[in-house]
Amino acid sequence: MSHGRAPRRRFTLLAAPAAAVALALTLTACGGNDNKTGGGGNTNFVTGSGGISTVAKGDRVAAPKLDGETLDGKQLDVADYKGKVVVLNMWGSWCGPCRLEAQYFSRVAKETKDKGVQFVGINTRDARKGPAISFEENYGVPYPSLFDPAGKLMLRFPKGTLRPQAIPSTVVLDREGKIAARSLTAIDADKLHEMIDPLIAEK
């Protein structure tokens, strides 16, 4: 009898790691819950207990030039929003966690618009605009999104700021256009306010 069980036991032990690897790949395909950037770089982020990373006011670095065509065919340059707190959300219509957080981004964008906050999406890895435009319509997204199918805009950020595979990601710029906070996972309205509200209050 013991001989009959051994193969099954070996199969179970082999199958468990395989399942774990499959799960890990599924998570990282649309951004896992790992909040480490890897790579190095000099971004001065301090990660809080909730996974939100922030940079002290005196240690912030300028955001890169982020410009191009929006999903609705207009030209947009994020630098034009200097003087406002800018929330940059990297997303794709193909990304499940992006769908989960879209309702929160739409709501908080409306709540903070009169407080000097501007949201801008960076739509990445959508080969065509159609699915991304439908996504924005479905979730009532009230702000523009740059169309970045190849992810080139993400690569402009200072090394260590983002991980290209971590979608969704969010970066918040202070009123001087400097990188002040980031999250490498999907976030809800409370986390968004945790990132934005201190920057609204800055003088």
GUVO-59771 format. One line per 4 residues: number of its first residue (from 0); their letters; for each residue x, y, z of C-alpha. Coordinates in steps of 0.05 Angstrom, whole numbers, plus 5000, padded with zeros to 4 digits. Layout:
# GUVO-59771
NUM) a) X Y Z ~ ...
# end
This chain:
# GUVO-59771
0) mshg) 5000 5000 5000 ~ 5055 5048 5016 ~ 5083 5040 4946 ~ 5018 5065 4917
4) rapr) 5019 5129 4957 ~ 5090 5152 4943 ~ 5077 5175 4871 ~ 5016 5215 4893
8) rrft) 5056 5248 4949 ~ 5112 5267 4900 ~ 5060 5295 4852 ~ 5029 5338 4906
12) llaa) 5096 5367 4926 ~ 5114 5383 4854 ~ 5045 5412 4839 ~ 5046 5461 4898
16) paaa) 5107 5501 4875 ~ 5080 5501 4804 ~ 5014 5531 4828 ~ 5052 5583 4869
20) vala) 5093 5603 4808 ~ 5030 5609 4765 ~ 4998 5653 4818 ~ 5060 5697 4823
24) ltlt) 5060 5706 4747 ~ 4987 5724 4748 ~ 4999 5778 4801 ~ 5060 5809 4768
28) acgg) 5027 5810 4700 ~ 4985 5867 4724 ~ 5027 5890 4783 ~ 5038 5849 4845
32) ndnk) 5034 5874 4916 ~ 5109 5882 4922 ~ 5124 5955 4935 ~ 5199 5951 4924
36) tggg) 5226 5983 4861 ~ 5291 5945 4855 ~ 5347 5976 4815 ~ 5372 6033 4859
40) gntn) 5366 6104 4838 ~ 5364 6166 4881 ~ 5290 6179 4893 ~ 5291 6188 4969
44) fvtg) 5227 6150 4980 ~ 5207 6128 5050 ~ 5155 6073 5050 ~ 5101 6077 5103
48) sggi) 5064 6019 5134 ~ 5007 6023 5083 ~ 5053 6016 5023 ~ 5050 6090 5006
52) stva) 5120 6118 4994 ~ 5133 6192 5006 ~ 5191 6240 4998 ~ 5206 6296 5048
56) kgdr) 5197 6365 5017 ~ 5271 6383 5016 ~ 5291 6316 4984 ~ 5244 6314 4924
60) vaap) 5268 6311 4852 ~ 5234 6342 4791 ~ 5187 6299 4750 ~ 5209 6284 4679
64) kldg) 5177 6317 4619 ~ 5111 6281 4608 ~ 5076 6302 4545 ~ 5042 6274 4484
68) etld) 4974 6258 4455 ~ 4914 6242 4499 ~ 4863 6189 4486 ~ 4817 6242 4456
72) gkql) 4870 6265 4408 ~ 4892 6330 4443 ~ 4963 6350 4462 ~ 4979 6351 4536
76) dvad) 5041 6372 4575 ~ 5039 6356 4649 ~ 5086 6416 4662 ~ 5027 6461 4645
80) ykgk) 4996 6440 4712 ~ 5053 6467 4754 ~ 5024 6503 4813 ~ 4975 6446 4824
84) vvvl) 4983 6379 4859 ~ 4985 6329 4802 ~ 4963 6256 4809 ~ 4992 6212 4755
88) nmwg) 4959 6144 4748 ~ 4990 6090 4703 ~ 4935 6043 4679 ~ 4912 5997 4623
92) swcg) 4843 5974 4602 ~ 4869 5902 4604 ~ 4887 5908 4678 ~ 4839 5879 4730
96) pcrl) 4865 5920 4790 ~ 4859 5983 4746 ~ 4784 5969 4740 ~ 4779 5961 4815
100) eaqy) 4811 6028 4831 ~ 4781 6069 4774 ~ 4718 6086 4814 ~ 4760 6115 4870
104) fsrv) 4803 6157 4823 ~ 4742 6185 4789 ~ 4710 6203 4856 ~ 4772 6234 4888
108) aket) 4788 6273 4825 ~ 4720 6306 4830 ~ 4727 6317 4906 ~ 4795 6351 4900
112) kdkg) 4788 6391 4835 ~ 4770 6455 4872 ~ 4830 6446 4919 ~ 4882 6454 4865
116) vqfv) 4890 6380 4846 ~ 4895 6355 4775 ~ 4891 6281 4757 ~ 4924 6255 4693
120) gint) 4923 6184 4669 ~ 4979 6150 4631 ~ 4947 6094 4591 ~ 4999 6041 4577
124) rdar) 5003 5976 4537 ~ 4937 5986 4503 ~ 4953 5977 4429 ~ 4891 6015 4407
128) kgpa) 4854 6074 4438 ~ 4785 6042 4432 ~ 4787 5996 4493 ~ 4819 6051 4535
132) isfe) 4766 6102 4515 ~ 4711 6052 4532 ~ 4744 6040 4600 ~ 4742 6115 4615
136) enyg) 4669 6121 4594 ~ 4649 6060 4635 ~ 4681 6088 4699 ~ 4664 6161 4688
140) vpyp) 4737 6183 4687 ~ 4734 6259 4687 ~ 4807 6275 4671 ~ 4852 6266 4610
144) slfd) 4898 6207 4598 ~ 4961 6207 4556 ~ 4963 6150 4506 ~ 5029 6112 4518
148) pagk) 5021 6043 4486 ~ 5095 6025 4490 ~ 5105 6050 4561 ~ 5157 6102 4540
152) lmlr) 5131 6156 4588 ~ 5141 6109 4648 ~ 5214 6100 4628 ~ 5226 6175 4633
156) fpkg) 5218 6174 4709 ~ 5282 6174 4751 ~ 5310 6104 4762 ~ 5277 6071 4822
160) tlrp) 5212 6111 4818 ~ 5170 6059 4780 ~ 5172 5987 4757 ~ 5147 5982 4685
164) qaip) 5110 5917 4701 ~ 5075 5947 4762 ~ 5007 5969 4733 ~ 4970 6004 4763
168) stvv) 5019 6053 4795 ~ 5008 6123 4820 ~ 5057 6181 4828 ~ 5037 6248 4859
172) ldre) 5074 6313 4844 ~ 5075 6372 4890 ~ 5058 6443 4867 ~ 5130 6453 4843
176) gkia) 5126 6393 4797 ~ 5169 6349 4841 ~ 5157 6275 4857 ~ 5127 6272 4927
180) arsl) 5091 6205 4935 ~ 5079 6140 4899 ~ 5044 6073 4903 ~ 5061 6012 4861
184) taid) 4995 5977 4873 ~ 4920 5991 4864 ~ 4894 6039 4917 ~ 4827 6062 4944
188) adkl) 4799 6131 4961 ~ 4830 6132 5031 ~ 4899 6116 5004 ~ 4892 6170 4951
192) hemi) 4874 6221 5003 ~ 4933 6198 5045 ~ 4978 6215 4986 ~ 4944 6280 4965
196) dpli) 4919 6315 5027 ~ 4987 6331 5058 ~ 5009 6362 4992 ~ 4945 6404 4987
200) aek) 4962 6431 5057 ~ 5034 6449 5040 ~ 5051 6522 5034
# end
